Amino acid sequence: MTTGFFWDERCFWHGGGNYAFTLPLGGLVQPLAAGGLPESPETKRRLKNLMDVTGLTRELSVHSAPQATREDLLRVHPESYLDAFKRMSDTGGGELGLRTPFAQGGYEHAALSAGLAKAAVQQVWTGALTNAYALSRPPGHHCLPDFPNGFCLMANIAIAIEAAKADHGLGRVAVLDWDVHHGNGTEAIYYARDDVLTISIHQDGNYPIDTGAVTDRGTGPGTGYNMNIPLPAGAGDATYADVMEQIVRPALERFRPDMIIVACGFDASAVDPLARMSLTANGFAMLTRQIKETADALCDGKLVLVHEGGYSEVYVPFCGHATIATLAGSTITAPDPLEKNLTARQPNGRFAEFLKREVADLARALE
Ligand code: ZN
């Protein structure tokens, strides 16, 4: 079995500023590590660094990939958006939506991020790899066809799915989004389609504040093929395990996908600055084990994880390492320095009982 790992240093160079010191950005000028939006390169770079230090990287099949082509992008995004994005990206950068600034060359960074997801999906679908992780940046799951938002500039996963469908006859796909925020972009793109099942597990009412309701099930032929699982703030490892067991796995068994793609954010971790959930690194390993077992049972193990959010620069690397090691079936571990602390703070007593009832209610609503 071979697990692919797709990354590119240039994805870490995406940023909202226009200069590195006095040098205009673009080409070979790497931006400085100045602060700004919480969507920073450091969360991802430190994950890759940790994997290098433990030796996990050496157990993986490591690749970069070409940028997604204009044709790939046009299957999901209108020409008007791509033209406006490219023009602004070529002339110093700017902002076309909500909280999605980009610098000179941002268009190319986003197309490369989508290209990593595209290559991961194609290589797993065609059997060159067993499964894969794409360390895409900028993220994609909030991006609507013509409106970038929530740090997302192109819909990486949808671009990857549509490319594999067009080029390699990919069939039914299930997208499981465990980023703590609602996968509103993926939902919108597939809302009226029955060949792509979209499932989002998120903190209720976080971002976007007005989407992600359990009653939003799709429309027309897509009715029933969109599932939202909004969880109360504070939910931790046990609740997520219950959700996977009681809601996600049965839904995937009903749908019978040819491939499963995970929108893999690490912002449901207990220390994330942009959410209020309680997952631990072990919790992410457990989620990965559960979805891997389901993929083994349903679709020959065809599983791709695409990086989304996660904003704790110190903890995302440990959550990501646990996830990728589990995906690869590796025995290499990066012991979680917060394990004792966070395990002691998992929901218990009446709150744990309340969460169990919530999951049972959601399972009934989504049957
Ligand atoms: Zn997120």
Boltz pocket constraint, residues with backbone or C-beta under 6 A from the ligand:
constraints:
  - pocket:
      binder: B
      contacts: [[A, 179], [A, 180], [A, 181], [A, 265], [A, 267], [A, 308], [A, 309], [A, 310]]
      max_distance: 6.0
